[in-house]
Amino acid sequence: MTDSLLVVKIGGTEGLDYAAVGADIASLVAGGQRMVVVHGGSAEASALGTALGRPPRWLTSPSGYRWRYTDRATLEIFAMATNGKVNTFLVERLQAAGVNAFGLSGVDGRLLLAQRKAVVQSLDQGKRRLIRDDFTGKVERVDASLLRALLGLGLTPVVAPLALSLENEVVNVDADRAAAMVAAALRAGTLVLLTAAPGLLRHFPDETSLIVRLPREQIPEALALAEAGMKKKVLGASEALHAGVGRVIIADGRVPHPITSALDGRGTTFT
């Protein structure tokens, strides 16, 4: 197994086979693969928020990107779901499979520092609205030395998508783009983004229209094709490649051996 560092982002949407993902991580780590795992938590956060009487509210930027409106109360729910439930039980699953996983969020040790915008714009029925209480951010810096130290101890870091703002506030960050920044900071050879789809589809939702390979110069076309959450994955792929990551693969997290299959060419590979 190559010693080239691998970053894997596990999607937070429903439908992924977490047992297969965990078993595949264990097999790769046992074979000598060094790996950092980043995960989402969207479905769990939505379910918890709904149960607590605060169902998710989604905003759309003028450029077409969709994100979860995160006021302080929603941020607390998101933290409970992602850094609490999802991270803890993902680490449990990996430990049971023989992986010495180490769970943390981007807040711990100032691992992820993000820029929080004081004001963001959202489209509402064709009109632009200004949102001033949104605790979301874009990761600007990654403490790669912290992750390398954990890897050097034989641990597999498992990172929840929370970051610390430059003003020391906890913020919700997009896990795909956070994984791209982690991969770039670590100079990873490959970034794998697992989701509940076979990859980028030319004719969504037709899963037979998979785009197998996409050179970087065609990413603007890919962004135009991408639907909903897939846009952030394509954007993350673009950012990772631009920062020096060798390849990015958007692949199906619902299949047996999802990471190994991605590395063997299943999914959409950006080069």
C-alpha positions in Angstrom: 0.0 0.0 0.0 1.3 3.4 -0.9 2.4 5.7 1.9 0.9 8.7 0.1 -1.5 10.4 2.5 -5.2 10.0 1.8 -8.0 12.3 2.9 -11.5 10.8 2.9 -14.7 12.9 3.5 -17.7 10.9 4.6 -20.9 12.6 3.5 -23.5 13.5 6.1 -26.5 12.7 3.9 -28.8 9.6 4.3 -28.1 6.4 2.4 -24.4 5.9 2.9 -23.2 2.4 4.1 -21.3 3.4 7.1 -20.4 -0.2 7.9 -18.8 -0.6 4.5 -17.0 2.7 4.8 -15.7 1.7 8.3 -14.5 -1.7 7.1 -12.8 -0.2 4.1 -11.0 2.4 6.2 -9.8 -0.4 8.5 -8.6 -2.5 5.6 -6.7 0.4 4.1 -5.1 1.4 7.4 -4.1 -2.2 8.2 -2.4 -2.2 4.8 -0.3 0.8 5.8 -2.3 3.6 4.3 -2.1 6.9 6.3 -5.4 8.6 6.4 -7.3 11.6 7.7 -11.1 11.3 7.8 -13.5 14.3 7.6 -17.2 13.8 8.0 -20.4 15.7 7.6 -23.6 15.4 9.7 -26.4 17.1 7.8 -29.0 14.4 8.1 -28.4 13.9 11.9 -28.5 17.7 12.5 -31.7 18.0 10.6 -33.3 15.1 12.5 -32.2 16.5 15.8 -33.3 20.0 15.0 -36.7 18.8 13.9 -37.1 16.8 17.1 -36.2 19.9 19.1 -38.7 22.0 17.2 -36.1 23.8 15.1 -36.3 22.1 11.7 -33.6 23.0 9.2 -33.8 26.2 7.2 -31.8 26.4 4.0 -30.4 29.5 2.3 -29.3 30.0 -1.3 -26.6 32.4 -2.3 -27.0 34.6 -5.4 -24.4 32.3 -7.2 -26.6 29.2 -6.5 -24.9 27.6 -3.5 -27.2 26.2 -0.8 -26.3 26.1 2.9 -27.9 25.6 6.3 -28.9 28.8 8.0 -27.0 28.6 11.3 -28.0 31.0 14.0 -26.6 30.4 17.5 -29.4 28.0 18.5 -29.0 26.0 15.3 -25.2 26.0 15.8 -25.7 24.3 19.2 -27.9 21.6 17.6 -25.3 21.1 14.7 -22.5 20.7 17.3 -24.5 18.2 19.3 -25.3 16.1 16.1 -21.9 16.3 14.4 -19.2 16.6 17.0 -21.3 14.7 19.5 -23.2 11.8 17.9 -21.7 11.4 14.5 -18.1 11.9 15.5 -18.3 9.8 18.6 -20.0 6.8 17.0 -17.9 6.9 13.9 -14.8 6.7 16.2 -16.5 3.8 18.0 -17.1 2.0 14.7 -13.5 2.4 13.6 -12.1 1.4 17.0 -14.2 -1.8 16.8 -12.7 -2.4 13.4 -9.2 -2.1 14.7 -8.4 1.5 13.7 -7.0 3.7 16.5 -9.3 6.6 15.5 -9.0 10.0 17.3 -12.1 12.2 17.1 -11.9 15.9 17.2 -13.5 19.0 15.6 -11.8 21.9 13.9 -12.3 23.9 17.1 -9.9 21.6 19.0 -6.4 22.9 19.1 -7.4 25.6 16.6 -7.2 22.9 13.9 -9.5 24.8 11.5 -9.6 28.6 11.4 -12.4 30.1 9.3 -13.5 33.4 8.1 -17.1 34.2 9.3 -18.9 36.8 7.2 -20.7 39.4 9.3 -23.3 39.7 6.6 -24.3 37.2 4.0 -26.7 37.4 1.1 -29.5 35.0 0.4 -32.1 34.8 -2.4 -35.7 34.6 -1.1 -38.4 34.4 -3.8 -36.1 36.2 -6.2 -35.2 38.9 -3.8 -31.8 39.4 -2.0 -31.9 39.4 1.7 -29.1 40.3 4.1 -28.5 37.7 6.9 -26.5 39.1 9.9 -26.7 36.3 12.5 -25.4 33.3 10.5 -22.6 31.4 12.1 -21.1 29.7 9.0 -17.6 30.2 7.7 -15.1 29.3 5.1 -11.9 27.5 6.3 -8.9 29.7 5.7 -6.2 27.9 7.6 -5.5 24.3 8.7 -3.0 23.3 11.4 -1.3 20.5 9.5 1.3 20.0 12.2 -1.5 18.9 14.6 -2.8 16.3 12.2 0.8 15.1 11.4 1.5 14.8 15.1 -1.6 12.5 15.5 -0.6 10.5 12.4 2.9 10.2 13.8 1.4 8.6 17.0 -0.3 6.0 14.8 -3.7 7.6 15.2 -6.3 8.2 12.5 -7.8 11.7 12.9 -11.6 11.9 12.4 -12.6 15.5 12.0 -16.0 17.1 12.6 -16.9 20.1 10.5 -16.8 22.9 13.1 -14.1 25.6 13.0 -13.0 28.5 15.0 -13.5 32.0 13.5 -10.8 34.6 13.5 -12.8 36.2 16.4 -12.7 32.9 18.3 -16.3 32.0 17.6 -17.4 28.5 16.8 -18.8 28.3 13.2 -20.3 25.6 11.0 -18.2 24.9 7.9 -18.9 23.0 4.7 -17.4 19.5 5.2 -16.5 19.0 1.5 -14.5 22.3 1.3 -13.0 21.7 4.8 -11.8 18.3 3.6 -10.3 20.0 0.5 -8.4 22.5 2.7 -7.2 19.6 4.9 -6.0 17.7 1.9 -4.2 20.7 0.6 -2.5 21.5 3.9 -1.3 18.0 4.2 -0.2 17.8 0.5 -2.3 14.7 0.2 -2.0 12.6 -2.9 -5.8 11.9 -3.1 -9.0 13.3 -1.7 -12.1 11.1 -1.8 -15.5 12.6 -1.3 -18.1 9.9 -0.5 -21.7 10.7 -1.2 -25.0 9.0 -1.9 -24.5 9.0 -5.7 -22.1 7.3 -8.1 -20.4 10.6 -8.7 -21.1 13.7 -10.8 -24.0 13.0 -13.2 -24.3 14.7 -16.6 -28.1 14.3 -16.5 -29.2 14.4 -12.8 -30.7 12.1 -11.4 -29.9 9.5 -14.1 -27.2 7.5 -12.5 -26.2 6.0 -15.8 -25.0 9.4 -16.9 -21.9 9.3 -14.7 -19.0 11.5 -15.8 -16.0 9.2 -15.1 -13.1 11.7 -15.6 -13.0 15.5 -15.6 -9.8 17.6 -16.2 -9.5 20.7 -14.1 -10.2 23.0 -17.1 -13.7 21.6 -17.4 -14.7 22.3 -13.8 -16.8 25.4 -14.8 -18.9 23.1 -17.0 -19.1 20.6 -14.0 -20.4 23.4 -11.7 -23.1 24.2 -14.2 -24.2 20.5 -14.3 -24.0 19.9 -10.5 -27.2 19.9 -8.5 -27.8 21.0 -4.9 -25.1 19.7 -2.6 -23.0 18.4 -5.5 -22.0 22.0 -6.3 -20.0 22.2 -3.0 -18.3 18.9 -3.8 -17.2 20.1 -7.3 -16.1 23.4 -5.7 -14.1 21.5 -3.1 -12.5 19.4 -5.8 -11.5 22.6 -7.7 -10.0 24.2 -4.6 -8.1 21.0 -3.7 -6.6 20.6 -7.1 -5.7 24.3 -7.3 -3.8 23.9 -4.0 -1.8 21.0 -5.2 -3.7 17.8 -4.3 -3.0 15.2 -7.0 -6.5 14.0 -7.7 -10.0 14.3 -6.2 -12.6 11.5 -6.6 -16.3 12.0 -5.9 -17.6 8.4 -5.3 -20.5 6.3 -4.1 -20.6 5.7 -0.4 -23.5 3.2 -0.7 -21.4 0.3 -2.3 -19.2 -2.4 -0.8 -15.5 -1.2 -0.4 -16.4 2.4 -1.3 -13.0 3.9 -0.8 -11.1 1.1 -2.5 -13.5 1.2 -5.4 -13.0 5.0 -5.8 -9.2 4.5 -5.8 -9.7 1.8 -8.5 -11.5 4.2 -10.7 -15.2 4.1 -9.8 -16.7 7.6 -9.4 -15.8 10.9 -11.0 -12.1 11.6 -10.9 -10.9 15.2 -11.2 -7.3 15.5 -12.3 
